[in-house]
Amino acid sequence: MPTGYGVKHSYAYWQAVYPGNVPLRVPGMAKANMIDTTTVVYLETTNNAMPVWDTAWRNGTGYSVNTVLISSDSFAVGTAKDASQPLFIKVKHGNRLWQVSLGDKITYNMQFGGQTNTTTTPIMLAGNYRNKHITVAIPNSVELQPQRRP
């Protein structure tokens, strides 16, 4: 997904996270949905470029983001839901790999200038690159095998 912002490739993954010990349901009380979903985007960038991401949208909901540089040129992201072999991202020599994790939900709405609808594009990132506000759409994501918390 070349964007002109130094992003050469994007990879998105999501995973259902199930709680370990679940409290018993109290009669007459609604059962809480205790399944959480984690979403992580990996961006391969040219060596000298990295937009500063401040917000992400997944299916129309806004999230804060946390960005971390991955120091190796090959990275295991997990195992796809319907597979048995782990998935790896291999970065071209000279490029860098960044992990952008979606964090807490946010309540404000941001305008995208009519470029892309945040409710129809599964994942979008918003940030700044060379003092310019940018958005990047990530149309596809892979579901990883669920995780159980202890």
N, C-alpha and C positions, 0 to 999 in steps of 0.2 A: 504494500500500500504506500507507494511514494506520495508524499504530501507537499514537497517543497519546503518543509520545515525541518529537514534533517532526518525525518523518520523514514527508514527504508522498509521495515516490516513490522506488522503488529500481530500479536497473538493474544487471545482472550480465553480465560478458563473460569468456570464456576463450579462450585461444589456444595452439596447439601451437607450440613453438619448437624448430627443428631446428638441430643444430650445423653449422658450415661444414665444415672439414676433419675427416674422421673417421679415426682411426688404424686401420691394418689389423688384422684379427683374427689373433691368435696361434693357430696350430693347437692344438686340444685345450682351448682356453679358451672359456668361455661369452662370447657377444657381449653387451656391456653395452647396456642401453636408454638411448640418449643423447637421447631426445626429452623435453623439459621442457614443463610446462604452466604458464602464468601465468593467474591469476584476479584480476579487479578488479571491485569493486562501487562503484557511484556512488549516493550518497544525496542527494536534494534535501530540505533541511530548512527550517523556518521560520527567519527571520532571527535569532531569539534562542535557538535550540535546537540542540544537538548533543550526543548521547550520546558518551561516551568509550569507544571500542571497545578491547577488549584481546585478544579471541580470535575466530577464525572457524573454522567447520567446513565442509568440502566433501566430500560423499559419505562422511561419518563420520570423516574425518581432521582433526585439529586443526592450526591454523596461527596463528602470530603475525600481527599486522596492523600496517600503517603507514597513518596517516590524514593526508591533505593537503587543504587548502582550495583549490578551483579558483576563481580570481579572476574569470573571465569568465562571462557568462550563457549562453553557447553553447559547447559543447565537442565536438570530433571524437574519438570513441573508437576508430575504426578502420573496417574494412569487413567486413561479415558474410561468412562462408565462401562462400556461394552467391550473392553479389551483386557489383556493380561500383561502386556508389555508397557513399561513406563514411556512417557512422552518426553523427548528432549528438544531443546532449542539450541541450535548451533549458530553462532554468530560469525559472520565473515571477518577475516583477519583485518584489523584496523578499525572495526566498528565497536560499539558499546551496547550492552544490554541493560535496560532499565525495567524494574518491577514497579508497577503502579497499582497499589492495593486500594480498593474502595473501602472507605471507613464509615463514619457515622452519616446517617441521613441528614440532609439539610432542608430547610424550609423555604428559602427564598427561590424565586424563579429568575432565570437569566434569559435574555433575548439573544437569539442566534441570528438575527438579521434575516430571517426567512430562509436561510441556507439549508437547514436540515431540521426535520421535526423530531424532537427528543422522544416522542412517544412511539414512533415507528422505526427508529434506528436503535437496535438493541443496546449498544454502548457508545457513548460519546465522551470525549475528553475536552476540557476547555482550559486554556492557560495563556501564557505569553511567550513569544519567541521574537527576540530582537526588538523589544518594545512594541510589539504588535499583538493584539488579542487574536487568538486562533482557536479553532475547533477542529477536532479530528474524529471522524466516524469510524467505528470498528463494527462492521456489519455481522460478523460471525463469532460465535464462542463455542467452546467444547466443554461438555459436562464431564467432570472427573468423578471417579468412584467416591461414594459418600464416605464421610469420616464420622467416627463415633468418639465423643468425648468420654473420658473416664468418669 
